[in-house]
């Protein structure tokens, strides 16, 4: 079962939130407890573990050497995606 977090407190012990996220913090702080819990549960349900995807050895060998530091990323992408 997912536990909802308590609404943000105004204590100074909380980690500083980056400036771009401040409006979100203010919106969450303005919610009543039920709405806050609803939003937190919805956000947590969106979290998914990242899946590792594998490729074949042949694909890895074909890709070897395509990207070169200092090269032209635009041209490299065209080669990769446009054939």
C-alpha positions in Angstrom: 0.0 0.0 0.0 1.3 3.5 -0.8 1.5 5.8 2.1 0.8 9.5 1.4 3.3 12.0 2.5 2.4 14.7 5.0 2.0 18.2 3.5 5.2 20.2 3.3 6.1 21.8 6.5 7.5 25.3 6.9 10.4 24.1 9.0 13.9 25.2 8.1 15.2 21.7 8.3 13.7 20.8 4.9 16.2 20.5 2.0 16.1 23.6 -0.2 13.9 23.2 -3.3 15.3 24.5 -6.6 13.7 27.8 -7.7 11.9 26.3 -10.7 10.0 24.0 -8.4 8.9 26.7 -5.9 5.5 27.3 -7.6 4.8 23.5 -7.3 5.7 23.6 -3.6 3.4 26.6 -3.0 0.5 24.8 -4.9 1.0 21.7 -2.9 1.1 23.6 0.4 -2.2 25.3 -0.5 -4.0 22.0 -0.9 -6.2 20.5 1.8 -5.0 17.2 3.3 -7.3 15.0 1.2 -6.3 16.7 -2.1 -2.7 16.6 -1.1 -2.8 12.9 -0.4 -4.6 12.3 -3.7 -2.0 14.2 -5.7 0.9 12.4 -3.9 -0.7 9.0 -4.6 -1.2 9.9 -8.2 2.4 11.1 -8.6 3.7 7.9 -7.0 1.6 5.7 -9.2 3.3 7.3 -12.2 6.8 6.2 -10.9 8.0 3.2 -12.8 11.3 1.4 -12.5 13.5 1.9 -15.5 13.8 -1.1 -17.7 17.2 -2.0 -19.0 17.1 -2.8 -22.7 19.7 -5.0 -24.3 21.0 -5.1 -27.8 22.6 -7.9 -29.7 26.4 -8.1 -30.0 26.1 -7.6 -33.8 24.2 -4.3 -33.2 26.9 -3.1 -30.8 29.6 -4.0 -33.3 27.8 -2.0 -36.0 27.4 1.0 -33.8 31.1 0.9 -32.7 33.0 4.0 -33.9 29.9 5.9 -35.2 30.1 8.5 -32.5 33.4 10.3 -32.2 34.1 13.0 -29.7 34.7 16.2 -31.6 32.8 14.8 -34.6 29.6 16.1 -36.1 26.6 14.9 -34.0 24.2 16.1 -36.7 25.9 14.0 -39.4 26.2 11.0 -37.0 22.5 11.1 -36.3 21.7 11.2 -40.0 23.9 8.2 -40.5 22.2 6.3 -37.6 18.6 7.2 -38.4 18.5 7.9 -42.1 20.6 5.0 -43.1 
